Amino acid sequence: MVSTVDLAYPFAGRWLTQNSPANRVPSHGTALFATSFAIDFVPVNEAGRASPITFGSLLRPEPAEQFPGFGRPILAPVHGLVVGVHDTAPDHHAFRGLPSVGYAITQRRRAAAGWVALAGNHVMIQTRDGSVIAVCHLQHRSVQAQLGQSVRVGEPIGHCGNSGNSTEPHVHLQAIDRLDVLHASAVPITFGGHLPRNGEIIDAA
């Protein structure tokens, strides 16, 4: 097993880095489900923003469809074999401001429901060295990869959604050392030899 997996960015266009292991480990505040080195990317517009924050968005949940990145294509970040697919989780509303506080309170309940409840719609790709890359929070019924399919870097595998444990449309990536998430260990990742920090804007071709 390699010590670090180098990936391609799983998207084109402009995306904002969040929850990066370059800032802290575990990056999401927990090692549960081998997420120590996981990273998130939020699709943003040319100004580097997601959906504008309004007075209403601070008070009530917002439709995921109003975010500019909802439905953006998501690409395979690595060559490999598709060993896991989930496509039936609904996209829920986004939560910012006060609604995000209520959503955070229910975090423990989602974690207790297991990996799929957290990951939402996802694709898992096993590399030649045995590492498994999970690409999560995809749009409902958007997954294009099939179980047992070989994929190459840059192939479309789905669309950006807001399924699973997600407060707004984004894509979550993590690498693990085996398919069994409950017993897996987290594997560090880089992107072209670089690990972006929180707040860094990625302009991918």
Secondary structure, 3 states (H helix, E strand, C coil): CCCCEEECCCCCEEEEEECCCCCCCCCCCCCHHHCCCCEEEEECCCCCCCCCCCCCCCCCCECHHHCCCCCCEEECCCCEEEEEEECCCCCCCECCCHHHHHHHHCHHHHHHCCHHHHHCEEEEEECCCCCEEEEEEECCCCCCCCCCCEECCCCEEEEEECCCCCCCCEEEEEEECCCCHHHCCEECEEECCECCCCCCEEEEC
